[in-house]
Amino acid sequence: MYGKTLTRAGLLLLGVQLTALWPTAAVEIYTSQVLQALNGTDIRLKCTFSSFAPVGDALTVTWNFRPQDGGPEQFVYYYHMEPFKPMSGRFKGRVVWDGNPERFDASIILWKLQFDDNGTYTCHVKNPPDVDGLIGEIRLSVVHTVPFSEIHFLALAIGSACALMVIIVIVVVLYQHFRRKRWADRAHEVVAIKSKEEEKLNQEKKVSVYLEDMD
């Protein structure tokens, strides 16, 4: 009996030691942090994560929302082996799952944005035994119009440069075409003039021969 007790105690101690030796790490969340979108459009709230533990059936994803003007936190979406849509509230019928846990993606899509969707969206991922870590946040601003950013200016500049290059190529091609046509016309005129001169000389020779014969 005493020996069995020591054996159980030893196994328990060994289990505690193995648990202590198991490397622990928190789930790390990556989001866009700040987004701006037009009223009435759809937007993808991107949330990716990394975890020390392999992704399994225990993984859960919880999306919540804190209004910009204050108020209680509201449920947006939940995932555990399959997505669970909100059955009531402001997000009912307006949010869909767009993630892939195998690719460490926990993103969602929010449809038909409204001005009262302004606020902070949180993405919380748990992948046991990794259940700790910071919660990802996205501050969304719904606006009437999206102001030009550096990317828009860059795209406009690139587009303008491409259009200018196309115009230059067209002008060069047309110039070469008309230049070749002009050279061809000139060559044709020279050939025609030479033909007339040769014909004139031939006629003069014929007249000379005729006069000699008359003499």
mmCIF file of the C-alpha atoms, coordinates in Angstrom:
data_MODEL
# 
_entry.id   MODEL 
# 
loop_
_atom_site.group_PDB 
_atom_site.id 
_atom_site.type_symbol 
_atom_site.label_atom_id 
_atom_site.label_alt_id 
_atom_site.label_comp_id 
_atom_site.label_asym_id 
_atom_site.label_entity_id 
_atom_site.label_seq_id 
_atom_site.pdbx_PDB_ins_code 
_atom_site.Cartn_x 
_atom_site.Cartn_y 
_atom_site.Cartn_z 
_atom_site.occupancy 
_atom_site.B_iso_or_equiv 
_atom_site.pdbx_formal_charge 
_atom_site.auth_seq_id 
_atom_site.auth_comp_id 
_atom_site.auth_asym_id 
_atom_site.auth_atom_id 
_atom_site.pdbx_PDB_model_num 
ATOM 1   C CA . MET A 1 1   ? 0.000   0.000  0.000    1.00 0.00 ? 1   MET A CA 1 
ATOM 2   C CA . TYR A 1 2   ? 2.779   2.355  0.936    1.00 0.00 ? 2   TYR A CA 1 
ATOM 3   C CA . GLY A 1 3   ? 4.584   1.536  -2.300   1.00 0.00 ? 3   GLY A CA 1 
ATOM 4   C CA . LYS A 1 4   ? 1.482   2.271  -4.411   1.00 0.00 ? 4   LYS A CA 1 
ATOM 5   C CA . THR A 1 5   ? 1.079   5.597  -2.644   1.00 0.00 ? 5   THR A CA 1 
ATOM 6   C CA . LEU A 1 6   ? 4.677   6.514  -3.437   1.00 0.00 ? 6   LEU A CA 1 
ATOM 7   C CA . THR A 1 7   ? 4.160   5.453  -7.059   1.00 0.00 ? 7   THR A CA 1 
ATOM 8   C CA . ARG A 1 8   ? 1.051   7.642  -7.440   1.00 0.00 ? 8   ARG A CA 1 
ATOM 9   C CA . ALA A 1 9   ? 2.815   10.555 -5.780   1.00 0.00 ? 9   ALA A CA 1 
ATOM 10  C CA . GLY A 1 10  ? 5.744   10.105 -8.117   1.00 0.00 ? 10  GLY A CA 1 
ATOM 11  C CA . LEU A 1 11  ? 3.495   10.085 -11.193  1.00 0.00 ? 11  LEU A CA 1 
ATOM 12  C CA . LEU A 1 12  ? 1.678   13.186 -9.968   1.00 0.00 ? 12  LEU A CA 1 
ATOM 13  C CA . LEU A 1 13  ? 4.976   14.966 -9.388   1.00 0.00 ? 13  LEU A CA 1 
ATOM 14  C CA . LEU A 1 14  ? 6.177   13.908 -12.830  1.00 0.00 ? 14  LEU A CA 1 
ATOM 15  C CA . GLY A 1 15  ? 3.007   15.267 -14.396  1.00 0.00 ? 15  GLY A CA 1 
ATOM 16  C CA . VAL A 1 16  ? 3.451   18.598 -12.639  1.00 0.00 ? 16  VAL A CA 1 
ATOM 17  C CA . GLN A 1 17  ? 7.052   18.785 -13.819  1.00 0.00 ? 17  GLN A CA 1 
ATOM 18  C CA . LEU A 1 18  ? 6.091   17.996 -17.421  1.00 0.00 ? 18  LEU A CA 1 
ATOM 19  C CA . THR A 1 19  ? 3.382   20.657 -17.309  1.00 0.00 ? 19  THR A CA 1 
ATOM 20  C CA . ALA A 1 20  ? 5.898   23.155 -16.012  1.00 0.00 ? 20  ALA A CA 1 
ATOM 21  C CA . LEU A 1 21  ? 8.307   22.225 -18.788  1.00 0.00 ? 21  LEU A CA 1 
ATOM 22  C CA . TRP A 1 22  ? 5.626   22.599 -21.524  1.00 0.00 ? 22  TRP A CA 1 
ATOM 23  C CA . PRO A 1 23  ? 6.378   25.854 -23.358  1.00 0.00 ? 23  PRO A CA 1 
ATOM 24  C CA . THR A 1 24  ? 3.580   28.354 -23.013  1.00 0.00 ? 24  THR A CA 1 
ATOM 25  C CA . ALA A 1 25  ? 2.810   31.206 -25.385  1.00 0.00 ? 25  ALA A CA 1 
ATOM 26  C CA . ALA A 1 26  ? -0.055  33.609 -25.816  1.00 0.00 ? 26  ALA A CA 1 
ATOM 27  C CA . VAL A 1 27  ? -2.122  33.865 -28.977  1.00 0.00 ? 27  VAL A CA 1 
ATOM 28  C CA . GLU A 1 28  ? -0.942  36.867 -30.996  1.00 0.00 ? 28  GLU A CA 1 
ATOM 29  C CA . ILE A 1 29  ? -3.586  38.815 -32.932  1.00 0.00 ? 29  ILE A CA 1 
ATOM 30  C CA . TYR A 1 30  ? -2.974  40.944 -36.035  1.00 0.00 ? 30  TYR A CA 1 
ATOM 31  C CA . THR A 1 31  ? -5.588  43.403 -37.335  1.00 0.00 ? 31  THR A CA 1 
ATOM 32  C CA . SER A 1 32  ? -5.831  46.458 -39.585  1.00 0.00 ? 32  SER A CA 1 
ATOM 33  C CA . GLN A 1 33  ? -6.223  48.605 -36.432  1.00 0.00 ? 33  GLN A CA 1 
ATOM 34  C CA . VAL A 1 34  ? -7.801  51.549 -38.304  1.00 0.00 ? 34  VAL A CA 1 
ATOM 35  C CA . LEU A 1 35  ? -10.237 51.340 -41.226  1.00 0.00 ? 35  LEU A CA 1 
ATOM 36  C CA . GLN A 1 36  ? -12.331 53.847 -43.155  1.00 0.00 ? 36  GLN A CA 1 
ATOM 37  C CA . ALA A 1 37  ? -15.200 52.876 -45.454  1.00 0.00 ? 37  ALA A CA 1 
ATOM 38  C CA . LEU A 1 38  ? -18.089 54.427 -47.349  1.00 0.00 ? 38  LEU A CA 1 
ATOM 39  C CA . ASN A 1 39  ? -21.611 54.349 -46.031  1.00 0.00 ? 39  ASN A CA 1 
ATOM 40  C CA . GLY A 1 40  ? -23.658 51.559 -47.639  1.00 0.00 ? 40  GLY A CA 1 
ATOM 41  C CA . THR A 1 41  ? -20.657 49.485 -48.743  1.00 0.00 ? 41  THR A CA 1 
ATOM 42  C CA . ASP A 1 42  ? -19.294 46.178 -47.439  1.00 0.00 ? 42  ASP A CA 1 
ATOM 43  C CA . ILE A 1 43  ? -16.005 45.783 -45.612  1.00 0.00 ? 43  ILE A CA 1 
ATOM 44  C CA . ARG A 1 44  ? -13.781 42.907 -44.545  1.00 0.00 ? 44  ARG A CA 1 
ATOM 45  C CA . LEU A 1 45  ? -12.613 43.094 -40.951  1.00 0.00 ? 45  LEU A CA 1 
ATOM 46  C CA . LYS A 1 46  ? -9.318  41.250 -41.188  1.00 0.00 ? 46  LYS A CA 1 
ATOM 47  C CA . CYS A 1 47  ? -8.063  39.353 -38.142  1.00 0.00 ? 47  CYS A CA 1 
ATOM 48  C CA . THR A 1 48  ? -5.194  36.866 -38.315  1.00 0.00 ? 48  THR A CA 1 
ATOM 49  C CA . PHE A 1 49  ? -3.421  35.142 -35.461  1.00 0.00 ? 49  PHE A CA 1 
ATOM 50  C CA . SER A 1 50  ? -0.457  32.995 -34.494  1.00 0.00 ? 50  SER A CA 1 
ATOM 51  C CA . SER A 1 51  ? -0.415  30.316 -31.832  1.00 0.00 ? 51  SER A CA 1 
ATOM 52  C CA . PHE A 1 52  ? 2.192   27.953 -30.400  1.00 0.00 ? 52  PHE A CA 1 
ATOM 53  C CA . ALA A 1 53  ? -0.359  25.149 -30.156  1.00 0.00 ? 53  ALA A CA 1 
ATOM 54  C CA . PRO A 1 54  ? -1.661  23.486 -33.338  1.00 0.00 ? 54  PRO A CA 1 
ATOM 55  C CA . VAL A 1 55  ? -5.105  24.633 -34.422  1.00 0.00 ? 55  VAL A CA 1 
ATOM 56  C CA . GLY A 1 56  ? -7.771  22.130 -33.421  1.00 0.00 ? 56  GLY A CA 1 
ATOM 57  C CA . ASP A 1 57  ? -11.458 21.775 -32.640  1.00 0.00 ? 57  ASP A CA 1 
ATOM 58  C CA . ALA A 1 58  ? -11.030 23.683 -29.386  1.00 0.00 ? 58  ALA A CA 1 
ATOM 59  C CA . LEU A 1 59  ? -10.293 26.947 -31.199  1.00 0.00 ? 59  LEU A CA 1 
ATOM 60  C CA . THR A 1 60  ? -12.835 29.718 -30.667  1.00 0.00 ? 60  THR A CA 1 
ATOM 61  C CA . VAL A 1 61  ? -13.181 33.185 -32.188  1.00 0.00 ? 61  VAL A CA 1 
ATOM 62  C CA . THR A 1 62  ? -15.312 35.930 -30.662  1.00 0.00 ? 62  THR A CA 1 
ATOM 63  C CA . TRP A 1 63  ? -16.072 39.263 -32.319  1.00 0.00 ? 63  TRP A CA 1 
ATOM 64  C CA . ASN A 1 64  ? -17.591 42.099 -30.292  1.00 0.00 ? 64  ASN A CA 1 
ATOM 65  C CA . PHE A 1 65  ? -18.367 45.768 -30.903  1.00 0.00 ? 65  PHE A CA 1 
ATOM 66  C CA . ARG A 1 66  ? -18.029 48.915 -28.784  1.00 0.00 ? 66  ARG A CA 1 
ATOM 67  C CA . PRO A 1 67  ? -20.003 51.874 -30.194  1.00 0.00 ? 67  PRO A CA 1 
ATOM 68  C CA . GLN A 1 68  ? -18.112 55.105 -30.729  1.00 0.00 ? 68  GLN A CA 1 
ATOM 69  C CA . ASP A 1 69  ? -20.689 57.099 -28.792  1.00 0.00 ? 69  ASP A CA 1 
ATOM 70  C CA . GLY A 1 70  ? -20.456 54.750 -25.813  1.00 0.00 ? 70  GLY A CA 1 
ATOM 71  C CA . GLY A 1 71  ? -22.778 52.121 -24.481  1.00 0.00 ? 71  GLY A CA 1 
ATOM 72  C CA . PRO A 1 72  ? -22.473 48.420 -23.673  1.00 0.00 ? 72  PRO A CA 1 
ATOM 73  C CA . GLU A 1 73  ? -20.368 46.037 -25.722  1.00 0.00 ? 73  GLU A CA 1 
ATOM 74  C CA . GLN A 1 74  ? -22.394 44.177 -28.355  1.00 0.00 ? 74  GLN A CA 1 
ATOM 75  C CA . PHE A 1 75  ? -22.008 40.674 -29.777  1.00 0.00 ? 75  PHE A CA 1 
ATOM 76  C CA . VAL A 1 76  ? -21.035 40.458 -33.458  1.00 0.00 ? 76  VAL A CA 1 
ATOM 77  C CA . TYR A 1 77  ? -19.957 36.899 -34.297  1.00 0.00 ? 77  TYR A CA 1 
ATOM 78  C CA . TYR A 1 78  ? -18.767 33.629 -32.792  1.00 0.00 ? 78  TYR A CA 1 
ATOM 79  C CA . TYR A 1 79  ? -16.877 30.676 -34.262  1.00 0.00 ? 79  TYR A CA 1 
ATOM 80  C CA . HIS A 1 80  ? -16.294 27.237 -32.765  1.00 0.00 ? 80  HIS A CA 1 
ATOM 81  C CA . MET A 1 81  ? -15.810 24.465 -35.326  1.00 0.00 ? 81  MET A CA 1 
ATOM 82  C CA . GLU A 1 82  ? -18.455 26.304 -37.363  1.00 0.00 ? 82  GLU A CA 1 
ATOM 83  C CA . PRO A 1 83  ? -19.675 29.911 -37.564  1.00 0.00 ? 83  PRO A CA 1 
ATOM 84  C CA . PHE A 1 84  ? -22.560 31.114 -35.385  1.00 0.00 ? 84  PHE A CA 1 
ATOM 85  C CA . LYS A 1 85  ? -24.366 34.140 -36.810  1.00 0.00 ? 85  LYS A CA 1 
ATOM 86  C CA . PRO A 1 86  ? -26.086 36.667 -34.550  1.00 0.00 ? 86  PRO A CA 1 
ATOM 87  C CA . MET A 1 87  ? -29.776 35.834 -34.261  1.00 0.00 ? 87  MET A CA 1 
ATOM 88  C CA . SER A 1 88  ? -30.779 39.317 -33.142  1.00 0.00 ? 88  SER A CA 1 
ATOM 89  C CA . GLY A 1 89  ? -29.434 42.831 -32.762  1.00 0.00 ? 89  GLY A CA 1 
ATOM 90  C CA . ARG A 1 90  ? -27.962 45.341 -35.154  1.00 0.00 ? 90  ARG A CA 1 
ATOM 91  C CA . PHE A 1 91  ? -25.687 42.833 -36.892  1.00 0.00 ? 91  PHE A CA 1 
ATOM 92  C CA . LYS A 1 92  ? -28.336 40.221 -37.664  1.00 0.00 ? 92  LYS A CA 1 
ATOM 93  C CA . GLY A 1 93  ? -28.132 39.332 -41.369  1.00 0.00 ? 93  GLY A CA 1 
ATOM 94  C CA . ARG A 1 94  ? -25.255 41.763 -41.931  1.00 0.00 ? 94  ARG A CA 1 
ATOM 95  C CA . VAL A 1 95  ? -22.155 39.775 -40.970  1.00 0.00 ? 95  VAL A CA 1 
ATOM 96  C CA . VAL A 1 96  ? -20.653 36.616 -42.482  1.00 0.00 ? 96  VAL A CA 1 
ATOM 97  C CA . TRP A 1 97  ? -17.639 34.460 -41.671  1.00 0.00 ? 97  TRP A CA 1 
ATOM 98  C CA . ASP A 1 98  ? -14.684 34.953 -44.044  1.00 0.00 ? 98  ASP A CA 1 
ATOM 99  C CA . GLY A 1 99  ? -11.943 33.221 -42.083  1.00 0.00 ? 99  GLY A CA 1 
ATOM 100 C CA . ASN A 1 100 ? -10.002 29.987 -42.309  1.00 0.00 ? 100 ASN A CA 1 
ATOM 101 C CA . PRO A 1 101 ? -8.581  28.665 -39.019  1.00 0.00 ? 101 PRO A CA 1 
ATOM 102 C CA . GLU A 1 102 ? -6.213  26.329 -40.855  1.00 0.00 ? 102 GLU A CA 1 
ATOM 103 C CA . ARG A 1 103 ? -4.626  29.439 -42.349  1.00 0.00 ? 103 ARG A CA 1 
ATOM 104 C CA . PHE A 1 104 ? -4.813  31.300 -39.011  1.00 0.00 ? 104 PHE A CA 1 
ATOM 105 C CA . ASP A 1 105 ? -7.477  33.642 -40.373  1.00 0.00 ? 105 ASP A CA 1 
ATOM 106 C CA . ALA A 1 106 ? -10.451 34.745 -38.240  1.00 0.00 ? 106 ALA A CA 1 
ATOM 107 C CA . SER A 1 107 ? -11.815 37.510 -40.474  1.00 0.00 ? 107 SER A CA 1 
ATOM 108 C CA . ILE A 1 108 ? -15.447 38.488 -41.033  1.00 0.00 ? 108 ILE A CA 1 
ATOM 109 C CA . ILE A 1 109 ? -17.307 40.642 -43.578  1.00 0.00 ? 109 ILE A CA 1 
ATOM 110 C CA . LEU A 1 110 ? -19.739 43.350 -42.526  1.00 0.00 ? 110 LEU A CA 1 
ATOM 111 C CA . TRP A 1 111 ? -22.435 44.227 -45.073  1.00 0.00 ? 111 TRP A CA 1 
ATOM 112 C CA . LYS A 1 112 ? -24.242 47.502 -45.773  1.00 0.00 ? 112 LYS A CA 1 
ATOM 113 C CA . LEU A 1 113 ? -22.307 49.800 -43.471  1.00 0.00 ? 113 LEU A CA 1 
ATOM 114 C CA . GLN A 1 114 ? -24.224 52.413 -41.515  1.00 0.00 ? 114 GLN A CA 1 
ATOM 115 C CA . PHE A 1 115 ? -23.013 55.492 -39.698  1.00 0.00 ? 115 PHE A CA 1 
ATOM 116 C CA . ASP A 1 116 ? -23.889 53.956 -36.354  1.00 0.00 ? 116 ASP A CA 1 
ATOM 117 C CA . ASP A 1 117 ? -21.404 51.161 -37.143  1.00 0.00 ? 117 ASP A CA 1 
ATOM 118 C CA . ASN A 1 118 ? -18.665 53.585 -36.142  1.00 0.00 ? 118 ASN A CA 1 
ATOM 119 C CA . GLY A 1 119 ? -16.706 52.189 -33.232  1.00 0.00 ? 119 GLY A CA 1 
ATOM 120 C CA . THR A 1 120 ? -14.203 49.542 -32.183  1.00 0.00 ? 120 THR A CA 1 
ATOM 121 C CA . TYR A 1 121 ? -14.478 45.906 -33.246  1.00 0.00 ? 121 TYR A CA 1 
ATOM 122 C CA . THR A 1 122 ? -12.582 43.355 -31.170  1.00 0.00 ? 122 THR A CA 1 
ATOM 123 C CA . CYS A 1 123 ? -11.307 39.956 -32.288  1.00 0.00 ? 123 CYS A CA 1 
ATOM 124 C CA . HIS A 1 124 ? -10.551 37.446 -29.518  1.00 0.00 ? 124 HIS A CA 1 
ATOM 125 C CA . VAL A 1 125 ? -9.014  34.099 -30.453  1.00 0.00 ? 125 VAL A CA 1 
ATOM 126 C CA . LYS A 1 126 ? -8.492  31.191 -28.040  1.00 0.00 ? 126 LYS A CA 1 
ATOM 127 C CA . ASN A 1 127 ? -6.595  28.083 -29.073  1.00 0.00 ? 127 ASN A CA 1 
ATOM 128 C CA . PRO A 1 128 ? -6.146  25.911 -25.963  1.00 0.00 ? 128 PRO A CA 1 
ATOM 129 C CA . PRO A 1 129 ? -3.786  25.649 -24.270  1.00 0.00 ? 129 PRO A CA 1 
ATOM 130 C CA . ASP A 1 130 ? -3.022  29.124 -25.695  1.00 0.00 ? 130 ASP A CA 1 
ATOM 131 C CA . VAL A 1 131 ? -5.886  31.159 -24.271  1.00 0.00 ? 131 VAL A CA 1 
ATOM 132 C CA . ASP A 1 132 ? -4.105  34.315 -23.163  1.00 0.00 ? 132 ASP A CA 1 
ATOM 133 C CA . GLY A 1 133 ? -2.962  37.267 -25.202  1.00 0.00 ? 133 GLY A CA 1 
ATOM 134 C CA . LEU A 1 134 ? -4.060  40.698 -26.315  1.00 0.00 ? 134 LEU A CA 1 
ATOM 135 C CA . ILE A 1 135 ? -7.400  41.160 -28.053  1.00 0.00 ? 135 ILE A CA 1 
ATOM 136 C CA . GLY A 1 136 ? -7.179  42.529 -31.566  1.00 0.00 ? 136 GLY A CA 1 
ATOM 137 C CA . GLU A 1 137 ? -8.949  45.831 -32.214  1.00 0.00 ? 137 GLU A CA 1 
ATOM 138 C CA . ILE A 1 138 ? -10.160 47.612 -35.346  1.00 0.00 ? 138 ILE A CA 1 
ATOM 139 C CA . ARG A 1 139 ? -11.406 51.204 -35.194  1.00 0.00 ? 139 ARG A CA 1 
ATOM 140 C CA . LEU A 1 140 ? -13.896 51.641 -38.012  1.00 0.00 ? 140 LEU A CA 1 
ATOM 141 C CA . SER A 1 141 ? -15.029 55.003 -39.372  1.00 0.00 ? 141 SER A CA 1 
ATOM 142 C CA . VAL A 1 142 ? -17.997 55.085 -41.761  1.00 0.00 ? 142 VAL A CA 1 
ATOM 143 C CA . VAL A 1 143 ? -17.935 58.236 -43.922  1.00 0.00 ? 143 VAL A CA 1 
ATOM 144 C CA . HIS A 1 144 ? -19.770 59.865 -46.851  1.00 0.00 ? 144 HIS A CA 1 
ATOM 145 C CA . THR A 1 145 ? -16.676 60.029 -49.042  1.00 0.00 ? 145 THR A CA 1 
ATOM 146 C CA . VAL A 1 146 ? -13.202 58.587 -48.695  1.00 0.00 ? 146 VAL A CA 1 
ATOM 147 C CA . PRO A 1 147 ? -10.493 61.283 -48.986  1.00 0.00 ? 147 PRO A CA 1 
ATOM 148 C CA . PHE A 1 148 ? -7.592  60.756 -51.366  1.00 0.00 ? 148 PHE A CA 1 
ATOM 149 C CA . SER A 1 149 ? -4.693  58.982 -49.743  1.00 0.00 ? 149 SER A CA 1 
ATOM 150 C CA . GLU A 1 150 ? -1.094  58.605 -50.871  1.00 0.00 ? 150 GLU A CA 1 
ATOM 151 C CA . ILE A 1 151 ? -2.058  55.292 -52.502  1.00 0.00 ? 151 ILE A CA 1 
ATOM 152 C CA . HIS A 1 152 ? -4.764  57.030 -54.548  1.00 0.00 ? 152 HIS A CA 1 
ATOM 153 C CA . PHE A 1 153 ? -2.323  59.726 -55.660  1.00 0.00 ? 153 PHE A CA 1 
ATOM 154 C CA . LEU A 1 154 ? 0.248   57.062 -56.548  1.00 0.00 ? 154 LEU A CA 1 
ATOM 155 C CA . ALA A 1 155 ? -2.325  55.098 -58.539  1.00 0.00 ? 155 ALA A CA 1 
ATOM 156 C CA . LEU A 1 156 ? -3.400  58.301 -60.328  1.00 0.00 ? 156 LEU A CA 1 
ATOM 157 C CA . ALA A 1 157 ? 0.219   59.171 -61.135  1.00 0.00 ? 157 ALA A CA 1 
ATOM 158 C CA . ILE A 1 158 ? 0.937   55.677 -62.454  1.00 0.00 ? 158 ILE A CA 1 
ATOM 159 C CA . GLY A 1 159 ? -2.248  55.721 -64.532  1.00 0.00 ? 159 GLY A CA 1 
ATOM 160 C CA . SER A 1 160 ? -1.409  59.141 -65.976  1.00 0.00 ? 160 SER A CA 1 
ATOM 161 C CA . ALA A 1 161 ? 2.137   58.020 -66.807  1.00 0.00 ? 161 ALA A CA 1 
ATOM 162 C CA . CYS A 1 162 ? 0.827   54.887 -68.552  1.00 0.00 ? 162 CYS A CA 1 
ATOM 163 C CA . ALA A 1 163 ? -1.671  56.954 -70.546  1.00 0.00 ? 163 ALA A CA 1 
ATOM 164 C CA . LEU A 1 164 ? 1.084   59.384 -71.558  1.00 0.00 ? 164 LEU A CA 1 
ATOM 165 C CA . MET A 1 165 ? 3.304   56.502 -72.674  1.00 0.00 ? 165 MET A CA 1 
ATOM 166 C CA . VAL A 1 166 ? 0.475   55.079 -74.782  1.00 0.00 ? 166 VAL A CA 1 
ATOM 167 C CA . ILE A 1 167 ? -0.100  58.477 -76.413  1.00 0.00 ? 167 ILE A CA 1 
ATOM 168 C CA . ILE A 1 168 ? 3.628   58.864 -77.152  1.00 0.00 ? 168 ILE A CA 1 
ATOM 169 C CA . VAL A 1 169 ? 3.789   55.397 -78.729  1.00 0.00 ? 169 VAL A CA 1 
ATOM 170 C CA . ILE A 1 170 ? 0.743   56.172 -80.902  1.00 0.00 ? 170 ILE A CA 1 
ATOM 171 C CA . VAL A 1 171 ? 2.244   59.504 -82.018  1.00 0.00 ? 171 VAL A CA 1 
ATOM 172 C CA . VAL A 1 172 ? 5.580   57.848 -82.888  1.00 0.00 ? 172 VAL A CA 1 
ATOM 173 C CA . VAL A 1 173 ? 3.875   55.073 -84.846  1.00 0.00 ? 173 VAL A CA 1 
ATOM 174 C CA . LEU A 1 174 ? 1.706   57.555 -86.775  1.00 0.00 ? 174 LEU A CA 1 
ATOM 175 C CA . TYR A 1 175 ? 4.715   59.779 -87.477  1.00 0.00 ? 175 TYR A CA 1 
ATOM 176 C CA . GLN A 1 176 ? 6.720   56.864 -88.869  1.00 0.00 ? 176 GLN A CA 1 
ATOM 177 C CA . HIS A 1 177 ? 3.735   55.729 -90.928  1.00 0.00 ? 177 HIS A CA 1 
ATOM 178 C CA . PHE A 1 178 ? 3.190   59.135 -92.550  1.00 0.00 ? 178 PHE A CA 1 
ATOM 179 C CA . ARG A 1 179 ? 6.922   59.609 -93.013  1.00 0.00 ? 179 ARG A CA 1 
ATOM 180 C CA . ARG A 1 180 ? 7.237   56.311 -94.878  1.00 0.00 ? 180 ARG A CA 1 
ATOM 181 C CA . LYS A 1 181 ? 4.154   57.173 -96.921  1.00 0.00 ? 181 LYS A CA 1 
ATOM 182 C CA . ARG A 1 182 ? 5.662   60.537 -97.839  1.00 0.00 ? 182 ARG A CA 1 
ATOM 183 C CA . TRP A 1 183 ? 8.931   58.863 -98.909  1.00 0.00 ? 183 TRP A CA 1 
ATOM 184 C CA . ALA A 1 184 ? 6.960   56.365 -100.992 1.00 0.00 ? 184 ALA A CA 1 
ATOM 185 C CA . ASP A 1 185 ? 5.025   59.185 -102.684 1.00 0.00 ? 185 ASP A CA 1 
ATOM 186 C CA . ARG A 1 186 ? 8.245   61.055 -103.443 1.00 0.00 ? 186 ARG A CA 1 
ATOM 187 C CA . ALA A 1 187 ? 9.853   57.925 -104.865 1.00 0.00 ? 187 ALA A CA 1 
ATOM 188 C CA . HIS A 1 188 ? 6.790   57.368 -107.052 1.00 0.00 ? 188 HIS A CA 1 
ATOM 189 C CA . GLU A 1 189 ? 6.977   60.974 -108.306 1.00 0.00 ? 189 GLU A CA 1 
ATOM 190 C CA . VAL A 1 190 ? 10.690  60.588 -109.139 1.00 0.00 ? 190 VAL A CA 1 
ATOM 191 C CA . VAL A 1 191 ? 10.010  57.378 -111.049 1.00 0.00 ? 191 VAL A CA 1 
ATOM 192 C CA . ALA A 1 192 ? 7.176   59.077 -112.946 1.00 0.00 ? 192 ALA A CA 1 
ATOM 193 C CA . ILE A 1 193 ? 9.378   62.068 -113.857 1.00 0.00 ? 193 ILE A CA 1 
ATOM 194 C CA . LYS A 1 194 ? 12.181  59.792 -115.067 1.00 0.00 ? 194 LYS A CA 1 
ATOM 195 C CA . SER A 1 195 ? 9.703   57.800 -117.145 1.00 0.00 ? 195 SER A CA 1 
ATOM 196 C CA . LYS A 1 196 ? 8.443   60.992 -118.807 1.00 0.00 ? 196 LYS A CA 1 
ATOM 197 C CA . GLU A 1 197 ? 11.972  62.183 -119.520 1.00 0.00 ? 197 GLU A CA 1 
ATOM 198 C CA . GLU A 1 198 ? 12.931  58.829 -121.031 1.00 0.00 ? 198 GLU A CA 1 
ATOM 199 C CA . GLU A 1 199 ? 9.767   58.870 -123.142 1.00 0.00 ? 199 GLU A CA 1 
ATOM 200 C CA . LYS A 1 200 ? 10.593  62.394 -124.344 1.00 0.00 ? 200 LYS A CA 1 
ATOM 201 C CA . LEU A 1 201 ? 14.142  61.376 -125.246 1.00 0.00 ? 201 LEU A CA 1 
ATOM 202 C CA . ASN A 1 202 ? 12.851  58.377 -127.152 1.00 0.00 ? 202 ASN A CA 1 
ATOM 203 C CA . GLN A 1 203 ? 10.503  60.592 -129.141 1.00 0.00 ? 203 GLN A CA 1 
ATOM 204 C CA . GLU A 1 204 ? 13.301  63.013 -129.937 1.00 0.00 ? 204 GLU A CA 1 
ATOM 205 C CA . LYS A 1 205 ? 15.486  60.123 -131.108 1.00 0.00 ? 205 LYS A CA 1 
ATOM 206 C CA . LYS A 1 206 ? 12.688  58.879 -133.351 1.00 0.00 ? 206 LYS A CA 1 
ATOM 207 C CA . VAL A 1 207 ? 12.294  62.352 -134.891 1.00 0.00 ? 207 VAL A CA 1 
ATOM 208 C CA . SER A 1 208 ? 16.040  62.601 -135.508 1.00 0.00 ? 208 SER A CA 1 
ATOM 209 C CA . VAL A 1 209 ? 16.105  59.202 -137.169 1.00 0.00 ? 209 VAL A CA 1 
ATOM 210 C CA . TYR A 1 210 ? 13.154  60.180 -139.376 1.00 0.00 ? 210 TYR A CA 1 
ATOM 211 C CA . LEU A 1 211 ? 14.812  63.413 -140.487 1.00 0.00 ? 211 LEU A CA 1 
ATOM 212 C CA . GLU A 1 212 ? 18.002  61.572 -141.329 1.00 0.00 ? 212 GLU A CA 1 
ATOM 213 C CA . ASP A 1 213 ? 16.066  59.112 -143.404 1.00 0.00 ? 213 ASP A CA 1 
ATOM 214 C CA . MET A 1 214 ? 14.398  61.979 -145.260 1.00 0.00 ? 214 MET A CA 1 
ATOM 215 C CA . ASP A 1 215 ? 17.780  63.442 -146.105 1.00 0.00 ? 215 ASP A CA 1 
# 
